[in-house]
């Protein structure tokens, strides 16, 4: 069973929250950090992983992403702060392969 993730990336000031899904969170976070693709996260410098959830079913992941995106900012902030009160980059200690 392939794992999938819903995750939040934010900018330096924590003023912009991006919500996405992926099946490879390490690779996807690396892509955000290096601005590998032009888009929302590169435009708004969202390169800090502050929250993620892991799922065994991609349909559950998609439903959760929709639910989170439909919520207001206050709900997103509260969710982040349940596991990451200081909004630290959860990927700061990850080792990223460049190949």
C-alpha positions as CSV (number, residue, x, y, z in Angstrom):
1,X,0.0,0.0,0.0
2,X,1.5,3.3,-1.1
3,X,1.6,6.1,1.5
4,X,0.5,9.6,0.7
5,X,0.7,12.9,2.5
6,X,-1.2,16.2,2.9
7,X,1.2,18.9,4.0
8,X,1.4,22.7,4.7
9,X,4.3,24.9,3.4
10,X,4.6,28.5,4.6
11,X,6.8,31.4,3.9
12,X,9.4,32.9,6.2
13,X,6.9,35.2,8.0
14,X,4.2,32.4,8.2
15,X,1.8,34.7,6.5
16,X,1.1,32.4,3.5
17,X,0.0,28.8,3.9
18,X,0.1,26.4,1.0
19,X,-1.7,23.0,1.3
20,X,-0.7,20.2,-1.0
21,X,-0.6,16.4,-1.4
22,X,2.2,14.0,-2.5
23,X,3.2,10.4,-2.4
24,X,6.9,11.4,-1.8
25,X,7.1,14.1,0.9
26,X,10.9,14.3,1.0
27,X,11.1,14.8,-2.8
28,X,8.2,17.3,-2.9
29,X,9.5,19.4,0.0
30,X,12.9,19.5,-1.7
31,X,11.2,20.7,-4.9
32,X,9.4,23.5,-2.9
33,X,12.7,24.5,-1.2
34,X,14.6,24.7,-4.5
35,X,11.7,26.3,-6.4
36,X,12.0,23.5,-9.0
37,X,8.6,24.5,-10.5
38,X,7.1,27.9,-11.1
39,X,3.9,28.3,-9.2
40,X,2.3,29.4,-6.0
41,X,5.0,28.3,-3.6
42,X,7.8,29.7,-5.6
43,X,6.0,33.0,-6.1
44,X,5.2,33.4,-2.4
45,X,8.5,31.8,-1.1
46,X,6.7,29.0,0.7
47,X,9.7,26.8,1.6
48,X,9.1,25.8,5.2
49,X,7.2,22.5,6.1
50,X,5.1,23.1,9.2
51,X,2.5,20.4,9.1
52,X,1.8,17.0,7.5
53,X,-0.5,14.0,7.8
54,X,0.2,10.5,6.4
55,X,-2.4,8.3,4.8
56,X,-2.6,4.8,3.3
57,X,-5.3,5.7,0.9
58,X,-4.9,8.4,-1.8
59,X,-8.7,9.0,-1.8
60,X,-8.6,9.8,2.0
61,X,-5.6,12.2,1.3
62,X,-7.5,14.0,-1.4
63,X,-10.6,14.3,0.8
64,X,-8.5,15.6,3.7
65,X,-6.8,18.2,1.4
66,X,-10.2,19.4,0.2
67,X,-11.4,19.7,3.8
68,X,-8.4,21.6,4.9
69,X,-8.4,24.0,1.9
70,X,-12.1,24.8,2.6
71,X,-11.3,25.8,6.2
72,X,-10.5,29.3,7.3
73,X,-7.0,30.5,8.2
74,X,-7.7,30.3,12.0
75,X,-8.5,26.5,11.7
76,X,-5.3,26.0,9.7
77,X,-3.2,27.9,12.3
78,X,-4.8,25.9,15.2
79,X,-4.0,22.6,13.4
80,X,-0.4,23.6,12.8
81,X,0.0,24.7,16.4
82,X,-1.3,21.4,17.8
83,X,1.9,19.7,16.6
84,X,4.2,22.7,15.9
85,X,3.6,25.5,18.3
86,X,6.6,27.6,17.1
87,X,6.1,26.9,13.3
88,X,9.5,25.3,13.0
89,X,10.5,23.8,9.7
90,X,9.8,20.1,10.2
91,X,12.1,19.2,7.3
92,X,15.1,21.2,8.7
93,X,17.0,18.0,9.6
94,X,16.0,16.0,6.5
95,X,18.7,15.0,4.1
96,X,17.8,15.8,0.5
97,X,19.3,13.9,-2.4
98,X,19.8,15.9,-5.4
99,X,19.5,13.1,-7.9
